[in-house]
Amino acid sequence: MYKLRTLNLPPHRGRDFFATIFVEPDPSTVDSFSILEDADEWGITIHYQPDAPYESHVEVARIDTKHGEPHFDHLYESGQRKEWLGQDYTYEDARRDLLSNWREYADQYLQNHHHND
């Protein structure tokens, strides 16, 4: 999938968090990309940049439509459970859930994964 945009979230627990929206097909080929009308697949991930230089971002939670159906990757849980959400689950549902609850997911991730980065 291709990055459509990244939103800066407020700092939390001394870290800068972000929400990144991904889509398929590549949005660079479409002037005004509409997720509802133009996306074959979509996803939203909540992540932060670790303190260690040159390390990639750390994903905390992700909802996407890979594998043919919307699902929630509970990356903040120690077992990183995948929850199937059903065909009626929309991009707006995912956006609302992740943007409303990202601090809780971030707290659980940091607690469960004991990252000191």
C-alpha positions in Angstrom: 0.0 0.0 0.0 1.0 3.6 -0.5 1.1 6.4 2.1 -1.6 9.0 1.5 -0.9 11.2 4.4 0.5 11.3 8.0 -1.2 13.2 10.8 0.7 14.5 13.8 -0.9 13.4 17.0 -0.3 15.3 20.3 2.8 14.3 22.3 2.1 11.5 24.7 4.4 10.0 27.4 7.3 12.1 26.1 6.9 10.7 22.5 5.7 12.1 19.2 2.9 9.9 17.8 1.4 9.8 14.3 -1.5 8.4 12.4 -0.6 7.4 8.8 -3.2 6.5 6.2 -2.3 4.0 3.5 -4.2 3.3 0.3 -4.1 1.1 -2.8 -3.7 2.1 -5.7 -0.9 4.6 -5.6 -2.6 8.0 -4.8 0.1 9.9 -6.8 -1.7 8.9 -10.0 -4.9 10.5 -8.8 -5.2 14.3 -8.4 -7.9 14.3 -5.7 -7.9 10.8 -4.2 -11.0 9.8 -2.3 -10.7 6.9 0.0 -14.4 6.1 -0.3 -14.4 6.2 -4.2 -10.8 5.5 -5.3 -9.3 3.1 -2.7 -9.3 -0.6 -3.4 -7.7 -1.1 0.0 -7.0 1.2 2.9 -5.3 1.2 6.2 -4.6 3.4 9.2 -1.7 2.9 11.6 -0.8 4.6 14.9 3.0 4.7 15.4 5.8 6.6 17.1 9.4 7.2 16.3 11.8 5.5 18.8 14.6 7.5 20.3 17.3 5.3 18.8 18.8 7.0 15.7 18.0 5.4 12.3 15.4 3.1 13.7 12.1 2.8 11.9 8.8 3.8 13.4 7.1 1.5 15.9 3.5 0.6 15.1 1.1 0.5 18.1 -2.2 -0.4 16.4 -3.4 -0.8 12.8 -6.7 -1.3 11.0 -6.6 -2.2 7.3 -8.3 -4.2 4.6 -5.4 -6.4 3.6 -6.4 -10.1 3.4 -9.7 -9.1 1.8 -11.6 -7.9 4.9 -11.2 -5.0 7.4 -9.3 -6.2 10.5 -7.7 -4.7 13.6 -4.1 -5.7 14.3 -3.9 -5.2 18.1 -0.1 -4.7 18.0 -0.2 -3.2 21.5 -1.2 -6.6 23.0 1.6 -9.0 23.8 0.1 -11.6 21.4 -0.7 -9.0 18.7 -4.1 -10.4 18.1 -5.9 -9.9 14.7 -9.6 -9.0 15.0 -11.8 -9.5 11.9 -14.3 -6.6 11.8 -16.7 -7.6 9.0 -17.4 -6.3 5.5 -19.6 -3.4 6.8 -16.7 -1.9 8.8 -15.7 1.3 7.0 -12.7 3.6 6.8 -14.6 6.2 8.8 -15.2 3.5 11.6 -11.4 2.8 11.6 -10.5 6.5 11.7 -12.9 7.2 14.6 -11.7 4.2 16.6 -8.0 4.8 16.2 -8.1 8.6 16.7 -10.4 8.3 19.7 -8.5 5.5 21.5 -4.8 5.9 20.3 -3.6 7.0 23.8 -5.0 3.9 25.4 -3.4 1.7 22.7 -0.1 3.5 23.1 -0.1 3.1 26.9 -0.8 -0.6 26.5 1.9 -1.0 23.9 4.5 0.6 26.1 3.4 -1.4 29.1 3.3 -4.8 27.3 6.4 -4.4 25.2 8.6 -2.7 27.8 10.4 -0.6 25.1 13.0 1.7 26.6 14.0 3.2 23.2 
